[in-house]
Amino acid sequence: MTRQHADYLVIGGGIAGMSAAAEIAAASSVILLERESQPGYHSTGRSAAMFVATYGPPPVRALSAAARPFLDAPPDRFADHPLLTPRAVLAIGREDQAATLAQMVADAAAEGTVVEALTPEAALRRVPALRPGYVAGAVLEPDASDIDVHALHHGYQRMLRGRDGQLFTDAEVERIEWTGGHWQVFTRRGRFEAGVLIDAAGAWADGVARLAGVEPVGLTPKRRTAITFDPPEDMPTAGWPLVLDCDEQFYFKPEGGRILASPADATPVEPCDVQPEELDVAVTVDRVQTATTLPVARITHRWAGLRTFPPDGVPVAGWDDGRDAFFWLAGQGGYGIQTAPALARLAAALARQKPLPAEIVDRGVEAADLSPRRLRKGTR
Ligand SMILES: Cc1cc2nc3c(=O)[nH]c(=O)nc-3n(C[C@H](O)[C@H](O)[C@H](O)COP(=O)(O)OP(=O)(O)OC[C@H]3O[C@@H](n4cnc5c(N)ncnc54)[C@H](O)[C@@H]3O)c2cc1C
């Protein structure tokens, strides 16, 4: 059995753990432990891969804005091709959803995000498959993008290794002890020791905290389903935006010659290797066929993933206030990919007791906004 020591032990090799480990490794020794043989097997590998600046509560939007410069221009040799490819988002609404669309325009104006209100005719010109009469209004966010999630995740893995960080796969953390001012972490791959533990275990982060004797923050994993299907052969779809129901009841977008669609479900479940339910797949097909003329003749792929939320919907990044040397990096909900570069730098700064990076402070994000302490008010 190996016995290894580092300054920092990161648990979880999804986008959160990989990016934070890579950033921390710039100045400290880091070991990353991942249960699966493939880092990214869970939520990170199952996302819709979008960057949407207007998505999520205000601190998430600020983190997304802070992450954008990295995604637009990552460091040299981080990736072989661009991480972002332009893909607008078209939020659509029926007549009874007009107030939601108006609110979207007002919110975007307040934050300086460029959006454009479109007539139903203009929306149909962009996506001719929209069913005439269904769409009463639309809002276009032109600066959204597809994210190459694999390239982003892999880029951070390369950065971690390049900085002498160590990644252990097939290394499920089964037991954690705090002895002699150090964490001791036990896995099938051996025993690991570190002064600081970073919990980036996604849907399992509360469970990892319990193993360490740390009070959970109350994370809820929520299942989200996706399918792909072939569009009609004579319908050019590649240039379509992602089409999103403005109350987030469904969305669809082109993906590798097919259409990816989701009912935007958010069903609370226990942490697990989540699989799609037949009913959610049927709801997806029904909502897409109600809003569009797209026939869903054959589903080519179906999957589900977990989006994990704290009670207030804002990610948790910061030191636990009840336990020494335990750092949370969890609860990224449906925004964990697009916020990762900013959250990783924020986590690395806080974990190394450094000031927050300017690009994050400039967006108005404060450590207290993300601290686990905010979720424990009144409980201590
Ligand atoms: C259908 C869907 C669509 C989405 N679309 C988008 C999108 O368009 N844009 C966006 O930004 N986000 C999107 N998301 C959200 C995004 O995927 C997540 O926020 C993000 O992947 C979370 O990353 P993570 O590293 O926290 O979790 P994960 O990727 O789940 O990583 C956690 C890791 O911890 C490991 N682990 C757990 N317990 C242990 C243990 N005891 N020992 C060792 N390892 C352990 C797990 O094996 C796992 O690999 C979407 C999610 C879904 C499901």
The ligand as a Gaussian input file, in Angstrom:
#p B3LYP/6-31G(d) Opt

LIG

0 1
 C      -27.842000      17.314000     -18.071000
 C      -26.922000      18.351000     -17.467000
 C      -26.685000      19.528000     -18.162000
 C      -25.775000      20.477000     -17.649000
 N      -25.494000      21.553000     -18.425000
 C      -24.557000      22.432000     -17.995000
 C      -24.157000      23.511000     -18.832000
 O      -24.635000      23.657000     -19.957000
 N      -23.213000      24.385000     -18.353000
 C      -22.665000      24.237000     -17.113000
 O      -21.817000      25.058000     -16.726000
 N      -23.016000      23.205000     -16.300000
 C      -23.941000      22.309000     -16.714000
 N      -24.300000      21.268000     -15.914000
 C      -23.764000      21.207000     -14.542000
 C      -22.353000      20.687000     -14.493000
 O      -22.256000      19.479000     -15.225000
 C      -21.961000      20.487000     -13.017000
 O      -22.184000      21.669000     -12.275000
 C      -20.490000      20.104000     -12.879000
 O      -20.148000      19.049000     -13.723000
 C      -20.173000      19.715000     -11.429000
 O      -18.816000      19.317000     -11.385000
 P      -18.235000      18.578000     -10.117000
 O      -16.785000      18.403000     -10.352000
 O      -18.671000      19.298000      -8.883000
 O      -19.004000      17.171000     -10.060000
 P      -18.671000      15.771000     -10.744000
 O      -18.329000      15.922000     -12.164000
 O      -19.820000      14.867000     -10.425000
 O      -17.351000      15.310000      -9.988000
 C      -17.370000      14.855000      -8.647000
 C      -16.408000      13.687000      -8.598000
 O      -16.217000      13.299000      -7.234000
 C      -15.954000      11.896000      -7.250000
 N      -16.181000      11.350000      -5.922000
 C      -17.321000      11.341000      -5.207000
 N      -17.144000      10.736000      -4.021000
 C      -15.830000      10.373000      -3.972000
 C      -15.037000       9.706000      -3.005000
 N      -15.543000       9.276000      -1.829000
 N      -13.718000       9.480000      -3.297000
 C      -13.168000       9.908000      -4.467000
 N      -13.908000      10.530000      -5.431000
 C      -15.211000      10.769000      -5.177000
 C      -16.975000      11.369000      -8.269000
 O      -16.623000      10.093000      -8.764000
 C      -16.954000      12.462000      -9.328000
 O      -16.079000      12.144000     -10.395000
 C      -25.178000      20.283000     -16.381000
 C      -25.434000      19.112000     -15.674000
 C      -26.287000      18.148000     -16.212000
 C      -26.509000      16.876000     -15.441000

